[in-house]
Amino acid sequence: VDGLDSILKMPHGCFEQTSSSTWPNLLVLNYLKTTGKISPKVRMKAEHYVQLGYQRLLTFEVAGGGFDWFGRAPANQILTAYGLMEFTDMSRVYPVDERLLDRTRRWLLSQQEKDGTWRNLNVKYRDSSSSFAGDVARTTAYITWTLVNSGVEGHLVDRAVRYLKRCIDQETNTYTLALIANVLVTTEPNSQITQTVLGML
């Protein structure tokens, strides 16, 4: 518990840099609350930094929906999905506006193609989302996993899950298979196809 204080960092920079300090701050705060090993000083610092991180992340939301590294349109699908995952985790230890979660989910769903996929079209430069560029299965798996993790279910993600199941036999990339496994473990934990993907991994 004494060492947790050194993990806490003041959020700064673009969306990714802010997240790289805010998410560990969240983990510390969650650990303190879960274990009951609360140091008032560390808890106060963690809550303060999480609040600052949350407020800073909100400034990167793009008018019309989604998020960008610097808050400029157009929004990026992968970064927005990453943000939704982070805000979902944050909501377990800090009050996150449900309207933010809802409009972020709705924006991601509005970007979905008719075949159930996402294509991550807004990759402007070499960044964390560039490894998703052109990889429809990887992009679709990541965004679907994020949506399901945030509480979206049923027909809103069924098309994406069906698409991902069709990709399994041809997929050779371990990271993409792991993302597909995350989706299936969450949506169909006991199905044979889930066990097949886990076996492949």
Disulfide bonds with the S-S distance in Angstrom:
none
